[in-house]
């Protein structure tokens, strides 16, 4: 702008501005400051992430032990308080899982659950076994059909409100004395059915919680099937022994 | 845009504009150190937000405004500090610059209002146009012209009072 052009003033103010600064040094200083800010930001972000993880871990920690109160299907406390006798079996909650009446009513139910009734039938006055023998007791992964009918439906329905549970996993473990079908859901094991072989009687020692334990006994043999929940998966321990 | 490209872009901007901007703000603040600090701070911010800033019509204008604002903040902070020192009845030591001819130019400039000093520094030292100064100071071009006119007159009056011979010589020319 010519109107204000004044070389004297430019000269005077130019001198006031001092010497020209070293651009290289200044740029390095800027780079250093940028690195410093980025480091600080990274530290803040990682700190926030750590605290978030910690909070999540604490939250998960507080949720896990309280699972007994949250999950309706879990009756570990009651089970543990009861002695592991045959009487227990008749009043056990897992009996409710077993469709007692299905032998006569629906054919869609796999035989897995049916022989379960034979077990108590053999040992307790609950009733005689409709199926008699247990032919296909080791039918694998018939989880959903086995649990769907009659009373089981109520357990699944009551389980669903508890904090969006992951998909349940059902597995069957077999021994000489019989087989056991166990479902893992919400970090808890639940006995779906126990099917003793002919001549064996089932003794459910523990039907839910972090362990399921069933003992099959005959006059000459004992099979003990124990499934533990270890690191989110089922670990079986099957022991055979002559009595 | 990669980090290398950002650094490359900023480096070329930095080399082109940093020295002049530092010198202009030195005229205003009286301290090259604080001027350099303000300008560097502005470039650091530009680096951190370069993806956004590069899309602006005038990224350098943004950097200039950030530097000026930073300098203003420094002044405000320093002003409060000096007032606190005065209250404690200590000697306030304003920064002064004596150049080779013995003229305390900072004292001359200190007689001008800060906005006027900024306008003059950006126009005469940084070499910006009236429109660019107006944008940098967020004022109208008319206001910039006013500051330049008044600042030039007042500075020349003071300067003539200090250096009558030089002034007469200039007038003779």
Interface residues (C-beta under 8 A of the other chain):
Chain A: X1 X3 X4 X6 X8 X9 X10 X12 X13 X14 X15 X16 X17 X18 X20 X21 X23 X26 X27 X29 X30 X31 X33 X34 X37 X38
Chain B: X7 X11 X14 X15 X18 X19 X22 X23 X24 X26 X27 X32 X36 X40 X41 X43 X44 X47 X48 X97 X99 X100 X105 X106 X109 X120 X121 X123 X124 X125 X129 X130 X145 X148 X149 X152 X155 X156 X159 X170
